[in-house]
Amino acid sequence: GVMLLRHDTDSFQSLQSQSLPLGLVSDFQFQETEIAVKAQDLLVVPSDGVFEAFSAKHQAFGLKQLERAILQRRHLPCAEIIQGVFAEVRQFMGAHPQTDDWTLVCLRAIHVSV
């Protein structure tokens, strides 16, 4: 799902969707939703391969650990957040092979006009 990290509270808001994942069906009509964001809020869209990455002990990285990894890097530029999260997932996995793709989109609201 889509994760919104609110800058003023350092808390995540999950933006759940009932739609199919992007790219699954070429002619699907998606529902539009509007959300209010403030300057410095982060919108993060991970693929399931990121939080479903497994360690050698067969433990998943998980959404809570992904949130923590993003929160620790929230003041960095988006590119560095992504690099840091991927490095943390790789370290978590150890010698366990990567079995799914990793995609992490990060957008920061710089200036919000009303």
DSSP file (Angstrom, degrees, kcal/mol; ACC not computed):
  #  RESIDUE AA STRUCTURE BP1 BP2  ACC     N-H-->O    O-->H-N    N-H-->O    O-->H-N    TCO  KAPPA ALPHA  PHI   PSI    X-CA   Y-CA   Z-CA
    1    1 A G              0   0    0      0, 0.0     2,-0.4     0, 0.0    15,-0.1   0.000 360.0 360.0 360.0 175.1    0.0    0.0    0.0
    2    2 A V  E     -A   15   0A   0     13,-1.1    13,-2.8    43,-0.2     2,-0.4  -0.714 360.0-154.8 -89.9 136.3    0.9    3.6   -0.1
    3    3 A M  E     -AB  14  44A   0     41,-3.2    41,-3.4    -2,-0.4     2,-0.6  -0.941   5.6-162.9-116.9 132.6    2.4    5.2    3.0
    4    4 A L  E     -AB  13  43A   0      9,-2.4     9,-2.7    -2,-0.4     2,-0.8  -0.958   6.0-157.9-116.1 115.7    2.2    8.8    4.0
    5    5 A L  E     -AB  12  42A   0     37,-3.1    37,-2.3    -2,-0.6     2,-0.5  -0.835  14.8-142.7 -94.3 112.5    4.7   10.0    6.6
    6    6 A R  E  >> -A   11   0A   0      5,-2.9     4,-1.8    -2,-0.8     5,-0.8  -0.639   3.9-154.3 -78.8 121.8    3.3   13.2    8.2
    7    7 A H  T  45S+     0   0    0     -2,-0.5    -1,-0.2     1,-0.2    33,-0.1   0.868  90.3  54.0 -64.3 -39.0    6.2   15.6    8.9
    8    8 A D  T  45S+     0   0    0      1,-0.2    -1,-0.2     3,-0.1    -2,-0.0   0.733 124.3  23.7 -73.5 -21.1    4.4   17.4   11.7
    9    9 A T  T  45S-     0   0    0     -3,-0.5    -1,-0.2     2,-0.2    -2,-0.2   0.475  92.1-132.3-119.3  -6.3    3.7   14.2   13.7
   10   10 A D  T  <5 +     0   0    0     -4,-1.8     2,-0.3     1,-0.2    -3,-0.2   0.864  67.2 126.1  52.0  37.8    6.4   11.8   12.4
   11   11 A S  E   < -A    6   0A   0     -5,-0.8    -5,-2.9    -7,-0.0     2,-0.3  -0.917  59.6-119.4-126.5 153.8    3.6    9.2   12.0
   12   12 A F  E     -A    5   0A   0     -2,-0.3     2,-0.5    -7,-0.2    -7,-0.2  -0.691  14.6-161.2 -93.4 142.1    2.5    7.1    9.1
   13   13 A Q  E     -A    4   0A   0     -9,-2.7    -9,-2.4    -2,-0.3     2,-0.4  -0.992  18.0-139.9-117.4 121.5   -1.0    7.2    7.5
   14   14 A S  E     -A    3   0A   0     -2,-0.5     2,-0.9   -11,-0.2   -11,-0.2  -0.685   6.9-155.1 -83.7 130.8   -1.8    4.2    5.5
   15   15 A L  E     -A    2   0A   0    -13,-2.8   -13,-1.1    -2,-0.4     2,-0.2  -0.830  18.1-163.5-107.8  92.9   -3.6    5.0    2.3
   16   16 A Q        -     0   0    0     -2,-0.9     2,-0.4   -15,-0.1   -13,-0.0  -0.466   4.8-165.2 -80.9 146.9   -5.5    1.8    1.5
   17   17 A S        -     0   0    0     -2,-0.2    -2,-0.0     2,-0.1    -1,-0.0  -0.967  23.9-155.8-130.9 147.4   -6.9    1.1   -1.9
   18   18 A Q        +     0   0    0     -2,-0.4     2,-0.1     2,-0.1    -1,-0.1   0.351  68.2 104.6 -97.8   3.1   -9.4   -1.5   -3.1
   19   19 A S  S    S-     0   0    0      1,-0.1    -2,-0.1    12,-0.1     3,-0.1  -0.318  79.7 -97.0 -81.9 165.4   -8.0   -1.2   -6.7
   20   20 A L        -     0   0    0      1,-0.1    -1,-0.1    -2,-0.1     3,-0.1  -0.413  52.2 -86.4 -72.7 155.8   -5.8   -3.7   -8.4
   21   21 A P    >   -     0   0    0      0, 0.0     3,-1.7     0, 0.0     4,-0.4  -0.309  56.8 -88.2 -60.7 149.2   -2.0   -3.1   -8.4
   22   22 A L  T 3  S+     0   0    0      1,-0.2     4,-0.1     2,-0.1     0, 0.0  -0.301 111.6  18.1 -57.6 139.0   -0.7   -0.9  -11.2
   23   23 A G  T 3  S+     0   0    0      2,-0.3    -1,-0.2    -3,-0.1     3,-0.2   0.348  92.8 105.3  84.4  -7.0    0.1   -2.8  -14.4
   24   24 A L  S <  S+     0   0    0     -3,-1.7     2,-0.4     1,-0.3    -2,-0.1   0.913  91.5  19.7 -73.3 -42.3   -1.9   -5.9  -13.6
   25   25 A V  S >  S-     0   0    0     -4,-0.4     3,-0.9     1,-0.1    -2,-0.3  -0.998  70.7-150.1-130.0 127.8   -4.7   -5.1  -16.0
   26   26 A S  T 3  S+     0   0    0     -2,-0.4    -1,-0.1     1,-0.2    -2,-0.1   0.766  93.1  42.1 -72.4 -25.5   -4.2   -2.7  -18.9
   27   27 A D  T 3  S+     0   0    0      2,-0.1     2,-0.3     0, 0.0    -1,-0.2  -0.138  80.9 136.8-115.7  38.1   -7.7   -1.4  -19.2
   28   28 A F    <   -     0   0    0     -3,-0.9     2,-0.7     1,-0.0    -9,-0.0  -0.673  50.0-134.8 -91.1 137.9   -8.7   -1.0  -15.5
   29   29 A Q        -     0   0    0     -2,-0.3     2,-0.2     0, 0.0    -2,-0.1  -0.821  24.4-153.9 -92.0 114.0  -10.5    2.1  -14.3
   30   30 A F        -     0   0    0     -2,-0.7     2,-0.4   -11,-0.1     0, 0.0  -0.598  13.9-120.2 -89.6 149.1   -8.9    3.3  -11.1
   31   31 A Q        -     0   0    0     -2,-0.2     2,-0.3     1,-0.0   -12,-0.1  -0.731  26.7-133.1 -86.8 132.5  -10.7    5.3   -8.4
   32   32 A E        -     0   0    0     -2,-0.4     2,-0.4     2,-0.0    -1,-0.0  -0.635  23.7-176.4 -85.7 143.7   -9.3    8.8   -7.7
   33   33 A T        -     0   0    0     -2,-0.3     2,-0.4     2,-0.0    -2,-0.0  -0.999  12.2-150.3-137.8 138.7   -8.7    9.9   -4.1
   34   34 A E        -     0   0    0     -2,-0.4     2,-0.4     2,-0.0    -2,-0.0  -0.902  14.5-178.1-109.5 139.4   -7.5   13.3   -2.9
   35   35 A I        -     0   0    0     -2,-0.4     2,-0.5     2,-0.0    -2,-0.0  -0.977  26.8-121.2-131.9 148.0   -5.5   13.8    0.3
   36   36 A A        -     0   0    0     -2,-0.4     2,-0.3     0, 0.0    -2,-0.0  -0.761  32.4-173.2 -88.5 130.1   -4.2   16.9    1.8
   37   37 A V        -     0   0    0     -2,-0.5     2,-0.3     4,-0.0   -31,-0.0  -0.882  10.9-146.8-120.6 156.3   -0.4   17.1    2.3
   38   38 A K    >   -     0   0    0     -2,-0.3     3,-2.2     1,-0.1    71,-0.3  -0.780  42.0 -72.2-115.3 162.7    1.7   19.6    4.1
   39   39 A A  T 3  S+     0   0    0     -2,-0.3    71,-0.2     1,-0.3   -32,-0.1  -0.267 119.8  18.4 -54.6 137.1    5.3   20.7    3.3
   40   40 A Q  T 3  S+     0   0    0     69,-4.2    -1,-0.3     1,-0.3    70,-0.1   0.358  86.9 139.2  78.4  -0.8    7.9   18.0    4.1
   41   41 A D    <   -     0   0    0     -3,-2.2    68,-2.6    68,-0.2     2,-0.5  -0.463  45.7-139.0 -64.9 146.4    5.3   15.1    4.1
   42   42 A L  E     -BC   5 108A   0    -37,-2.3   -37,-3.1    66,-0.2     2,-0.6  -0.938  11.2-159.7-112.9 130.9    6.7   12.0    2.5
   43   43 A L  E     -BC   4 107A   0     64,-3.2    64,-2.6    -2,-0.5     2,-0.4  -0.954  17.3-174.1-106.3 121.0    4.6    9.8    0.2
   44   44 A V  E     -BC   3 106A   0    -41,-3.4   -41,-3.2    -2,-0.6    62,-0.2  -0.966  12.9-173.4-123.9 129.2    6.2    6.3    0.0
   45   45 A V  E     - C   0 105A   0     60,-2.7    60,-2.5    -2,-0.4     2,-0.3  -0.915  12.1-175.9-123.3 102.5    5.1    3.5   -2.3
   46   46 A P  E     - C   0 104A   0      0, 0.0    58,-0.2     0, 0.0     2,-0.2  -0.703  23.4-126.9 -95.7 149.1    6.9    0.2   -1.8
   47   47 A S    >>  -     0   0    0     56,-2.8     3,-1.6    -2,-0.3     4,-0.8  -0.570  32.8-109.1 -80.9 160.1    6.5   -3.0   -3.8
   48   48 A D  H 3> S+     0   0    0      1,-0.3     4,-1.8    -2,-0.2    -1,-0.1   0.741 113.6  73.4 -64.3 -21.0    5.7   -6.1   -1.7
   49   49 A G  H 34 S+     0   0    0     52,-0.3    -1,-0.3     1,-0.2    51,-0.2   0.774  93.0  55.3 -63.1 -25.3    9.2   -7.4   -2.5
   50   50 A V  H X4 S+     0   0    0     -3,-1.6     3,-1.0    53,-0.2    11,-0.2   0.970 116.6  31.0 -72.9 -54.7   10.7   -4.8    0.0
   51   51 A F  H 3< S+     0   0    0     -4,-0.8    11,-3.1     1,-0.2    -2,-0.2   0.628 118.9  56.0 -83.7 -10.9    8.7   -5.7    3.1
   52   52 A E  T 3< S+     0   0    0     -4,-1.8    -1,-0.2    -5,-0.2     2,-0.2   0.230  75.6 127.8-100.3  13.5    8.4   -9.4    2.1
   53   53 A A    <   -     0   0    0     -3,-1.0     8,-2.2    -5,-0.1     2,-0.3  -0.515  52.5-140.6 -67.7 134.8   12.1   -9.8    1.9
   54   54 A F  B     -D   60   0B   0     43,-0.3     6,-0.2     6,-0.2     2,-0.1  -0.758   4.8-139.3-106.5 146.4   13.2  -12.8    4.0
   55   55 A S    >   -     0   0    0      4,-2.2     3,-2.0    -2,-0.3    38,-0.2  -0.370  39.9 -96.7 -86.0 173.2   16.2  -13.4    6.2
   56   56 A A  T 3  S+     0   0    0     37,-0.4    37,-0.1    36,-0.4    -1,-0.1   0.734 127.8  60.4 -62.7 -21.3   18.1  -16.6    6.5
   57   57 A K  T 3  S-     0   0    0      2,-0.1    -1,-0.3    39,-0.0     3,-0.1   0.271 120.5-111.6 -88.9  10.7   15.9  -17.3    9.6
   58   58 A H  S <  S+     0   0    0     -3,-2.0     2,-0.4     1,-0.2    -2,-0.1   0.812  71.5 140.7  63.3  33.5   12.8  -17.1    7.3
   59   59 A Q        -     0   0    0     34,-0.0    -4,-2.2     3,-0.0    -1,-0.2  -0.889  50.2-126.1-104.6 138.0   11.6  -13.9    8.9
   60   60 A A  B     -D   54   0B   0     -2,-0.4    -6,-0.2    -6,-0.2    -8,-0.2  -0.551  12.9-128.2 -80.6 146.7   10.0  -11.2    6.7
   61   61 A F        -     0   0    0     -8,-2.2     4,-0.5    -2,-0.2    -9,-0.2   0.936  53.0-163.4 -58.1 -47.8   11.4   -7.6    6.9
   62   62 A G     >  -     0   0    0    -11,-3.1     4,-1.7     3,-0.2     5,-0.1   0.244  30.5 -85.5  85.1 158.0    7.8   -6.5    7.4
   63   63 A L  H  > S+     0   0    0      2,-0.2     4,-2.9     1,-0.2     5,-0.2   0.873 122.5  55.1 -68.0 -39.2    5.9   -3.2    7.2
   64   64 A K  H  > S+     0   0    0      1,-0.2     4,-2.2     2,-0.2    -1,-0.2   0.909 110.3  45.8 -63.5 -41.1    6.8   -2.1   10.8
   65   65 A Q  H  > S+     0   0    0     -4,-0.5     4,-2.4     2,-0.2    -1,-0.2   0.870 111.9  52.4 -69.6 -35.3   10.5   -2.4   10.1
   66   66 A L  H  X S+     0   0    0     -4,-1.7     4,-2.2     2,-0.2    -2,-0.2   0.930 109.6  49.2 -63.3 -45.3   10.1   -0.6    6.8
   67   67 A E  H  X S+     0   0    0     -4,-2.9     4,-2.9     1,-0.2    -2,-0.2   0.920 111.6  49.2 -58.4 -44.2    8.3    2.2    8.5
   68   68 A R  H  X S+     0   0    0     -4,-2.2     4,-2.3     1,-0.2    -1,-0.2   0.909 110.0  51.0 -63.1 -42.1   11.1    2.4   11.1
   69   69 A A  H  X S+     0   0    0     -4,-2.4     4,-0.7     2,-0.2    -1,-0.2   0.880 114.1  43.9 -63.6 -38.8   13.8    2.4    8.4
   70   70 A I  H >< S+     0   0    0     -4,-2.2     3,-0.9     2,-0.2     4,-0.4   0.925 111.8  53.0 -70.2 -45.4   12.0    5.3    6.6
   71   71 A L  H >< S+     0   0    0     -4,-2.9     3,-1.1     1,-0.3     4,-0.2   0.880 104.9  55.1 -58.9 -40.4   11.4    7.2    9.8
   72   72 A Q  H 3< S+     0   0    0     -4,-2.3    -1,-0.3     1,-0.2     3,-0.2   0.780 117.7  35.9 -62.8 -26.3   15.1    7.0   10.7
   73   73 A R  T X< S+     0   0    0     -3,-0.9     3,-2.4    -4,-0.7    -1,-0.2   0.246  80.0 119.4-110.2  10.8   16.0    8.6    7.4
   74   74 A R  T <  S+     0   0    0     -3,-1.1    -1,-0.1    -4,-0.4    -2,-0.1   0.704  73.5  53.1 -56.6 -25.6   13.1   11.0    7.0
   75   75 A H  T 3  S+     0   0    0     -4,-0.2    -1,-0.3    -3,-0.2    -2,-0.1   0.513  93.7  90.6 -89.5  -4.4   15.2   14.2    6.9
   76   76 A L  S <  S-     0   0    0     -3,-2.4     5,-0.0     1,-0.1    -3,-0.0  -0.440  92.4 -87.4 -84.3 161.6   17.4   12.9    4.1
   77   77 A P    >>  -     0   0    0      0, 0.0     4,-2.0     0, 0.0     3,-0.7  -0.342  44.3-107.8 -62.0 153.4   16.7   13.4    0.4
   78   78 A C  H 3> S+     0   0    0      1,-0.3     4,-2.6     2,-0.2     5,-0.2   0.865 118.3  56.8 -54.7 -41.1   14.4   10.8   -1.1
   79   79 A A  H 3> S+     0   0    0      1,-0.2     4,-2.3     2,-0.2    -1,-0.3   0.894 109.4  46.2 -60.0 -38.9   17.3    9.1   -3.1
   80   80 A E  H <> S+     0   0    0     -3,-0.7     4,-2.5     2,-0.2    -1,-0.2   0.829 109.1  55.0 -73.9 -31.9   19.2    8.6    0.1
   81   81 A I  H  X S+     0   0    0     -4,-2.0     4,-2.6     2,-0.2    -2,-0.2   0.952 111.1  45.4 -60.9 -49.0   16.1    7.3    1.9
   82   82 A I  H  X S+     0   0    0     -4,-2.6     4,-2.6     1,-0.2     5,-0.2   0.933 113.9  48.0 -61.9 -47.7   15.7    4.7   -0.8
   83   83 A Q  H  X S+     0   0    0     -4,-2.3     4,-2.2    -5,-0.2    -1,-0.2   0.914 113.7  48.0 -59.9 -43.4   19.4    3.7   -0.8
   84   84 A G  H  X S+     0   0    0     -4,-2.5     4,-2.2     2,-0.2    -2,-0.2   0.898 111.5  49.1 -65.9 -41.7   19.4    3.4    2.9
   85   85 A V  H  X S+     0   0    0     -4,-2.6     4,-2.5     2,-0.2    -2,-0.2   0.938 112.0  48.7 -63.4 -46.6   16.3    1.3    3.1
   86   86 A F  H  X S+     0   0    0     -4,-2.6     4,-2.5     1,-0.2    -2,-0.2   0.898 110.9  50.8 -61.7 -39.8   17.6   -1.0    0.4
   87   87 A A  H  X S+     0   0    0     -4,-2.2     4,-2.3    -5,-0.2    -1,-0.2   0.900 110.9  49.1 -63.5 -40.0   20.9   -1.4    2.3
   88   88 A E  H  X S+     0   0    0     -4,-2.2     4,-2.4     2,-0.2    -2,-0.2   0.892 111.0  49.3 -67.0 -39.4   19.0   -2.2    5.5
   89   89 A V  H  X S+     0   0    0     -4,-2.5     4,-2.3     2,-0.2    -2,-0.2   0.921 110.9  50.4 -64.9 -43.1   16.9   -4.8    3.7
   90   90 A R  H  X S+     0   0    0     -4,-2.5     4,-1.4     1,-0.2    -2,-0.2   0.918 111.7  47.7 -60.1 -43.2   20.1   -6.4    2.2
   91   91 A Q  H  < S+     0   0    0     -4,-2.3    -1,-0.2     1,-0.2    -2,-0.2   0.905 110.9  51.7 -64.2 -41.4   21.7   -6.5    5.6
   92   92 A F  H  < S+     0   0    0     -4,-2.4   -36,-0.4     1,-0.2    -1,-0.2   0.889 108.8  51.4 -60.5 -41.1   18.5   -8.0    7.1
   93   93 A M  H >< S+     0   0    0     -4,-2.3     3,-2.1     1,-0.2   -37,-0.4   0.798  82.5 177.9 -70.0 -29.1   18.5  -10.7    4.4
   94   94 A G  T 3< S-     0   0    0     -4,-1.4    -1,-0.2     1,-0.3    -2,-0.1  -0.434  71.2 -13.4  60.8-127.5   22.1  -11.7    5.0
   95   95 A A  T 3  S+     0   0    0     -2,-0.2    -1,-0.3    -4,-0.1    -2,-0.1   0.496 105.7 116.7 -85.4  -4.6   22.9  -14.6    2.7
   96   96 A H  S <  S-     0   0    0     -3,-2.1   -40,-0.1    -6,-0.1     2,-0.1  -0.454  71.0-115.3 -66.6 134.0   19.3  -15.3    1.8
   97   97 A P        -     0   0    0      0, 0.0     2,-0.5     0, 0.0   -43,-0.3  -0.361  23.4-109.1 -73.0 149.7   18.7  -14.7   -1.9
   98   98 A Q        +     0   0    0      1,-0.1     3,-0.1   -45,-0.1   -45,-0.1  -0.660  36.9 177.5 -75.1 125.3   16.5  -12.0   -3.2
   99   99 A T        +     0   0    0     -2,-0.5     2,-0.3   -50,-0.1    -1,-0.1   0.447  59.1  37.6-112.0  -2.9   13.3  -13.6   -4.6
  100  100 A D  S    S-     0   0    0    -51,-0.2    -1,-0.1   -52,-0.0     2,-0.1  -0.951  88.5 -91.3-144.3 161.3   11.2  -10.6   -5.7
  101  101 A D        -     0   0    0     -2,-0.3     2,-0.5    -3,-0.1   -52,-0.3  -0.360  32.9-140.0 -71.5 155.9   11.8   -7.2   -7.2
  102  102 A W        +     0   0    0    -53,-0.1     2,-0.4   -54,-0.1   -54,-0.1  -0.979  26.6 167.2-118.7 121.0   12.3   -4.2   -4.9
  103  103 A T        +     0   0    0     -2,-0.5   -56,-2.8   -56,-0.1     2,-0.4  -1.000   5.4 174.6-131.6 134.7   10.7   -0.9   -5.9
  104  104 A L  E     -C   46   0A   0     -2,-0.4     2,-0.5   -58,-0.2   -22,-0.1  -0.914   9.1-167.5-143.0 112.7   10.4    2.0   -3.6
  105  105 A V  E     -C   45   0A   0    -60,-2.5   -60,-2.7    -2,-0.4     2,-0.4  -0.858   8.4-173.0-100.1 133.2    9.0    5.4   -4.8
  106  106 A C  E     +C   44   0A   0     -2,-0.5     2,-0.4   -62,-0.2   -62,-0.2  -0.991   6.0 178.1-131.6 125.4    9.5    8.3   -2.5
  107  107 A L  E     -C   43   0A   0    -64,-2.6   -64,-3.2    -2,-0.4     2,-0.5  -0.991  10.8-159.0-127.4 133.2    8.0   11.8   -3.0
  108  108 A R  E     -C   42   0A   0     -2,-0.4     2,-0.7   -66,-0.2   -66,-0.2  -0.942  20.0-129.2-113.4 131.5    8.4   14.7   -0.7
  109  109 A A        +     0   0    0    -68,-2.6   -69,-4.2    -2,-0.5   -68,-0.2  -0.688  30.2 176.8 -74.9 116.3    6.0   17.7   -0.7
  110  110 A I        +     0   0    0     -2,-0.7     2,-0.4     1,-0.3    -1,-0.2   0.919  66.6   6.2 -88.5 -52.0    8.3   20.7   -1.0
  111  111 A H        -     0   0    0    -72,-0.1     2,-0.5   -73,-0.1    -1,-0.3  -0.998  65.1-162.7-137.1 130.6    5.8   23.5   -1.1
  112  112 A V        -     0   0    0     -2,-0.4     2,-0.4    -3,-0.2   -73,-0.1  -0.958   5.9-164.1-117.5 121.9    2.1   23.3   -0.7
  113  113 A S              0   0    0     -2,-0.5    -2,-0.0     1,-0.1     0, 0.0  -0.807 360.0 360.0-103.3 148.5   -0.2   26.1   -1.9
  114  114 A V              0   0    0     -2,-0.4    -1,-0.1     0, 0.0    -2,-0.0   0.423 360.0 360.0 -96.0 360.0   -3.7   26.3   -0.8
